Amino acid sequence: MSLAPLLDASLAIRIHAFSALAALALGAVQLAAPKGTLPHRAVGWSWAALMLTVALSSFWIHEMRWIGPFGPIHLLSLFVLWALPMALWHAHRHEAALHAKGMTGLFYGGLVLAGLFTLWPGRIMNQVVFGG
């Protein structure tokens, strides 16, 4: 395991990856912690900011191109940019079940599942975890 491939990557990739890793760690804490508390709200806003950073930074990453400069990661990013405000809106309206469903979906789909795809051979995170 070596961070060298990630540290040698473009700034957009570094921002994207380190924000995603931070969101993964913070999200795991958030899922395990008590809900509806002041710390839950504070950590939640931090997590939402990280997810926004992950989604937006992806638009400067063009490693996998399908249509012009865009690839499958950009579809996921568009979904996050829609789903994140929706989940926050549900929290604002005290619709706890919808808020929980949205945030849990973003965590598992937008971070865990997407993160597994970064381990695909030839990808930078594959080189970080398994070596080049």
PyRosetta script that sets phi, psi and omega in degrees:
from pyrosetta import init, pose_from_sequence

init()
pose = pose_from_sequence("MSLAPLLDASLAIRIHAFSALAALALGAVQLAAPKGTLPHRAVGWSWAALMLTVALSSFWIHEMRWIGPFGPIHLLSLFVLWALPMALWHAHRHEAALHAKGMTGLFYGGLVLAGLFTLWPGRIMNQVVFGG")
pose.set_psi(1, 129.4)
pose.set_omega(1, -179.4)
pose.set_phi(2, -147.7)
pose.set_psi(2, 134.1)
pose.set_omega(2, 177.0)
pose.set_phi(3, -80.5)
pose.set_psi(3, -5.3)
pose.set_omega(3, -175.9)
pose.set_phi(4, -52.9)
pose.set_psi(4, -46.8)
pose.set_omega(4, 179.9)
pose.set_phi(5, -60.6)
pose.set_psi(5, -35.6)
pose.set_omega(5, 179.3)
pose.set_phi(6, -73.4)
pose.set_psi(6, -41.8)
pose.set_omega(6, -179.5)
pose.set_phi(7, -68.6)
pose.set_psi(7, -23.6)
pose.set_omega(7, 177.4)
pose.set_phi(8, -87.3)
pose.set_psi(8, -7.4)
pose.set_omega(8, -177.9)
pose.set_phi(9, -75.4)
pose.set_psi(9, 172.1)
pose.set_omega(9, 179.3)
pose.set_phi(10, -63.7)
pose.set_psi(10, 161.7)
pose.set_omega(10, 179.5)
pose.set_phi(11, -59.0)
pose.set_psi(11, -41.7)
pose.set_omega(11, -179.7)
pose.set_phi(12, -60.5)
pose.set_psi(12, -42.1)
pose.set_omega(12, 179.8)
pose.set_phi(13, -67.0)
pose.set_psi(13, -40.9)
pose.set_omega(13, 179.0)
pose.set_phi(14, -64.2)
pose.set_psi(14, -45.4)
pose.set_omega(14, 178.1)
pose.set_phi(15, -60.1)
pose.set_psi(15, -47.1)
pose.set_omega(15, -178.6)
pose.set_phi(16, -60.1)
pose.set_psi(16, -50.3)
pose.set_omega(16, -175.5)
pose.set_phi(17, -68.0)
pose.set_psi(17, -46.5)
pose.set_omega(17, -178.2)
pose.set_phi(18, -69.2)
pose.set_psi(18, -33.0)
pose.set_omega(18, 174.8)
pose.set_phi(19, -67.2)
pose.set_psi(19, -40.4)
pose.set_omega(19, 178.8)
pose.set_phi(20, -65.4)
pose.set_psi(20, -42.1)
pose.set_omega(20, 178.2)
pose.set_phi(21, -64.3)
pose.set_psi(21, -41.2)
pose.set_omega(21, 177.2)
pose.set_phi(22, -64.8)
pose.set_psi(22, -41.6)
pose.set_omega(22, 178.7)
pose.set_phi(23, -65.3)
pose.set_psi(23, -36.3)
pose.set_omega(23, 178.0)
pose.set_phi(24, -63.4)
pose.set_psi(24, -47.1)
pose.set_omega(24, 179.9)
pose.set_phi(25, -66.0)
pose.set_psi(25, -47.7)
pose.set_omega(25, -178.6)
pose.set_phi(26, -66.0)
pose.set_psi(26, -37.5)
pose.set_omega(26, 178.5)
pose.set_phi(27, -64.7)
pose.set_psi(27, -38.9)
pose.set_omega(27, 177.6)
pose.set_phi(28, -63.4)
pose.set_psi(28, -41.5)
pose.set_omega(28, 176.2)
pose.set_phi(29, -62.8)
pose.set_psi(29, -44.3)
pose.set_omega(29, -177.3)
pose.set_phi(30, -62.9)
pose.set_psi(30, -40.6)
pose.set_omega(30, 180.0)
pose.set_phi(31, -65.8)
pose.set_psi(31, -32.6)
pose.set_omega(31, -177.5)
pose.set_phi(32, -85.4)
pose.set_psi(32, -21.9)
pose.set_omega(32, -174.4)
pose.set_phi(33, -80.5)
pose.set_psi(33, 160.8)
pose.set_omega(33, 176.2)
pose.set_phi(34, -61.0)
pose.set_psi(34, 144.3)
pose.set_omega(34, -177.1)
pose.set_phi(35, -96.1)
pose.set_psi(35, 156.2)
pose.set_omega(35, 174.4)
pose.set_phi(36, 80.1)
pose.set_psi(36, 7.8)
pose.set_omega(36, -178.5)
pose.set_phi(37, -97.3)
pose.set_psi(37, 167.2)
pose.set_omega(37, 176.7)
pose.set_phi(38, -61.4)
pose.set_psi(38, -44.7)
pose.set_omega(38, 175.9)
pose.set_phi(39, -59.7)
pose.set_psi(39, -36.0)
pose.set_omega(39, 177.9)
pose.set_phi(40, -60.6)
pose.set_psi(40, -42.8)
pose.set_omega(40, 179.5)
pose.set_phi(41, -66.2)
pose.set_psi(41, -44.5)
pose.set_omega(41, -178.5)
pose.set_phi(42, -64.3)
pose.set_psi(42, -47.2)
pose.set_omega(42, 178.6)
pose.set_phi(43, -65.5)
pose.set_psi(43, -37.7)
pose.set_omega(43, 179.3)
pose.set_phi(44, -61.3)
pose.set_psi(44, -43.4)
pose.set_omega(44, 178.0)
pose.set_phi(45, -65.4)
pose.set_psi(45, -37.9)
pose.set_omega(45, 177.0)
pose.set_phi(46, -64.0)
pose.set_psi(46, -43.7)
pose.set_omega(46, 178.8)
pose.set_phi(47, -62.8)
pose.set_psi(47, -42.9)
pose.set_omega(47, 179.6)
pose.set_phi(48, -61.9)
pose.set_psi(48, -40.1)
pose.set_omega(48, 177.7)
pose.set_phi(49, -64.1)
pose.set_psi(49, -39.7)
pose.set_omega(49, 176.9)
pose.set_phi(50, -64.5)
pose.set_psi(50, -42.9)
pose.set_omega(50, 179.2)
pose.set_phi(51, -63.9)
pose.set_psi(51, -38.9)
pose.set_omega(51, 176.3)
pose.set_phi(52, -62.1)
pose.set_psi(52, -42.4)
pose.set_omega(52, 177.6)
pose.set_phi(53, -62.8)
pose.set_psi(53, -42.8)
pose.set_omega(53, 178.5)
pose.set_phi(54, -60.5)
pose.set_psi(54, -48.3)
pose.set_omega(54, -177.4)
pose.set_phi(55, -65.1)
pose.set_psi(55, -48.3)
pose.set_omega(55, -176.7)
pose.set_phi(56, -67.6)
pose.set_psi(56, -39.5)
pose.set_omega(56, -178.9)
pose.set_phi(57, -64.5)
pose.set_psi(57, -25.2)
pose.set_omega(57, -179.1)
pose.set_phi(58, -63.2)
pose.set_psi(58, -24.3)
pose.set_omega(58, -178.0)
pose.set_phi(59, -72.9)
pose.set_psi(59, -5.7)
pose.set_omega(59, 174.3)
pose.set_phi(60, -106.9)
pose.set_psi(60, 9.6)
pose.set_omega(60, 177.4)
pose.set_phi(61, -109.7)
pose.set_psi(61, 124.0)
pose.set_omega(61, -175.8)
pose.set_phi(62, -131.6)
pose.set_psi(62, 39.9)
pose.set_omega(62, -178.0)
pose.set_phi(63, -74.2)
pose.set_psi(63, -38.2)
pose.set_omega(63, 179.9)
pose.set_phi(64, -113.3)
pose.set_psi(64, 106.9)
pose.set_omega(64, -176.5)
pose.set_phi(65, -105.2)
pose.set_psi(65, 129.6)
pose.set_omega(65, 173.9)
pose.set_phi(66, -114.2)
pose.set_psi(66, -49.8)
pose.set_omega(66, -179.1)
pose.set_phi(67, -125.9)
pose.set_psi(67, 104.0)
pose.set_omega(67, -175.0)
pose.set_phi(68, 61.4)
pose.set_psi(68, -130.7)
pose.set_omega(68, -179.9)
pose.set_phi(69, -84.4)
pose.set_psi(69, 1.9)
pose.set_omega(69, -172.2)
pose.set_phi(70, -102.6)
pose.set_psi(70, 147.5)
pose.set_omega(70, 179.5)
pose.set_phi(71, -135.4)
pose.set_psi(71, -168.2)
pose.set_omega(71, -176.1)
pose.set_phi(72, -63.0)
pose.set_psi(72, -29.9)
pose.set_omega(72, 179.6)
pose.set_phi(73, -61.3)
pose.set_psi(73, -30.8)
pose.set_omega(73, -178.0)
pose.set_phi(74, -73.2)
pose.set_psi(74, -30.3)
pose.set_omega(74, 174.1)
pose.set_phi(75, -65.4)
pose.set_psi(75, -42.9)
pose.set_omega(75, 177.2)
pose.set_phi(76, -62.6)
pose.set_psi(76, -40.9)
pose.set_omega(76, 179.6)
pose.set_phi(77, -63.0)
pose.set_psi(77, -41.2)
pose.set_omega(77, 176.5)
pose.set_phi(78, -62.0)
pose.set_psi(78, -40.8)
pose.set_omega(78, 177.5)
pose.set_phi(79, -61.2)
pose.set_psi(79, -45.2)
pose.set_omega(79, 179.4)
pose.set_phi(80, -61.3)
pose.set_psi(80, -41.8)
pose.set_omega(80, -179.9)
pose.set_phi(81, -65.6)
pose.set_psi(81, -21.5)
pose.set_omega(81, 174.2)
pose.set_phi(82, -90.5)
pose.set_psi(82, -46.7)
pose.set_omega(82, -172.4)
pose.set_phi(83, -71.6)
pose.set_psi(83, -34.8)
pose.set_omega(83, -178.2)
pose.set_phi(84, -62.6)
pose.set_psi(84, -51.7)
pose.set_omega(84, 177.3)
pose.set_phi(85, -62.9)
pose.set_psi(85, -32.4)
pose.set_omega(85, 178.0)
pose.set_phi(86, -64.0)
pose.set_psi(86, -45.4)
pose.set_omega(86, 180.0)
pose.set_phi(87, -65.0)
pose.set_psi(87, -38.1)
pose.set_omega(87, 176.7)
pose.set_phi(88, -66.8)
pose.set_psi(88, -37.6)
pose.set_omega(88, 177.6)
pose.set_phi(89, -62.9)
pose.set_psi(89, -40.6)
pose.set_omega(89, 177.7)
pose.set_phi(90, -62.8)
pose.set_psi(90, -38.4)
pose.set_omega(90, 177.1)
pose.set_phi(91, -65.3)
pose.set_psi(91, -42.9)
pose.set_omega(91, 178.9)
pose.set_phi(92, -59.0)
pose.set_psi(92, -36.6)
pose.set_omega(92, -179.3)
pose.set_phi(93, -87.7)
pose.set_psi(93, 6.7)
pose.set_omega(93, 180.0)
pose.set_phi(94, 60.7)
pose.set_psi(94, 32.6)
pose.set_omega(94, 175.2)
pose.set_phi(95, -95.4)
pose.set_psi(95, 76.3)
pose.set_omega(95, -169.8)
pose.set_phi(96, -58.9)
pose.set_psi(96, -41.4)
pose.set_omega(96, -177.2)
pose.set_phi(97, -65.1)
pose.set_psi(97, -44.1)
pose.set_omega(97, 178.8)
pose.set_phi(98, -67.9)
pose.set_psi(98, -38.7)
pose.set_omega(98, 177.2)
pose.set_phi(99, -61.8)
pose.set_psi(99, -48.3)
pose.set_omega(99, -179.2)
pose.set_phi(100, -61.7)
pose.set_psi(100, -43.2)
pose.set_omega(100, 179.5)
pose.set_phi(101, -61.8)
pose.set_psi(101, -44.1)
pose.set_omega(101, -179.8)
pose.set_phi(102, -65.3)
pose.set_psi(102, -47.2)
pose.set_omega(102, -178.1)
pose.set_phi(103, -68.6)
pose.set_psi(103, -38.5)
pose.set_omega(103, 177.5)
pose.set_phi(104, -64.9)
pose.set_psi(104, -41.2)
pose.set_omega(104, 176.8)
pose.set_phi(105, -62.6)
pose.set_psi(105, -41.1)
pose.set_omega(105, 177.5)
pose.set_phi(106, -64.4)
pose.set_psi(106, -40.0)
pose.set_omega(106, -179.7)
pose.set_phi(107, -64.4)
pose.set_psi(107, -53.7)
pose.set_omega(107, -175.3)
pose.set_phi(108, -74.3)
pose.set_psi(108, -39.0)
pose.set_omega(108, -179.5)
pose.set_phi(109, -83.3)
pose.set_psi(109, -46.0)
pose.set_omega(109, -175.6)
pose.set_phi(110, -80.1)
pose.set_psi(110, -20.2)
pose.set_omega(110, -179.6)
pose.set_phi(111, -117.5)
pose.set_psi(111, -57.3)
pose.set_omega(111, -174.6)
pose.set_phi(112, -67.1)
pose.set_psi(112, -56.2)
pose.set_omega(112, -178.0)
pose.set_phi(113, -64.3)
pose.set_psi(113, -46.9)
pose.set_omega(113, 178.4)
pose.set_phi(114, -61.9)
pose.set_psi(114, -37.7)
pose.set_omega(114, 178.8)
pose.set_phi(115, -63.2)
pose.set_psi(115, -36.4)
pose.set_omega(115, 177.7)
pose.set_phi(116, -63.0)
pose.set_psi(116, -35.3)
pose.set_omega(116, 178.8)
pose.set_phi(117, -69.0)
pose.set_psi(117, -22.4)
pose.set_omega(117, 177.4)
pose.set_phi(118, -71.7)
pose.set_psi(118, -12.8)
pose.set_omega(118, 179.0)
pose.set_phi(119, -87.6)
pose.set_psi(119, 1.5)
pose.set_omega(119, 179.0)
pose.set_phi(120, -59.6)
pose.set_psi(120, 139.5)
pose.set_omega(120, 178.8)
pose.set_phi(121, -52.5)
pose.set_psi(121, 136.8)
pose.set_omega(121, -179.7)
pose.set_phi(122, 95.2)
pose.set_psi(122, -15.2)
pose.set_omega(122, 179.3)
pose.set_phi(123, -86.0)
pose.set_psi(123, 156.9)
pose.set_omega(123, -176.8)
pose.set_phi(124, -61.5)
pose.set_psi(124, -44.3)
pose.set_omega(124, -177.9)
pose.set_phi(125, -66.8)
pose.set_psi(125, -28.0)
pose.set_omega(125, 173.3)
pose.set_phi(126, -63.0)
pose.set_psi(126, -42.3)
pose.set_omega(126, 178.2)
pose.set_phi(127, -66.2)
pose.set_psi(127, -36.4)
pose.set_omega(127, 178.7)
pose.set_phi(128, -64.7)
pose.set_psi(128, -48.1)
pose.set_omega(128, -174.0)
pose.set_phi(129, -78.8)
pose.set_psi(129, -44.7)
pose.set_omega(129, -172.4)
pose.set_phi(130, -104.6)
pose.set_psi(130, -6.1)
pose.set_omega(130, -179.4)
pose.set_phi(131, 90.5)
pose.set_psi(131, 159.8)
pose.set_omega(131, -175.5)
pose.set_phi(132, -93.4)
pose.dump_pdb("model.pdb")
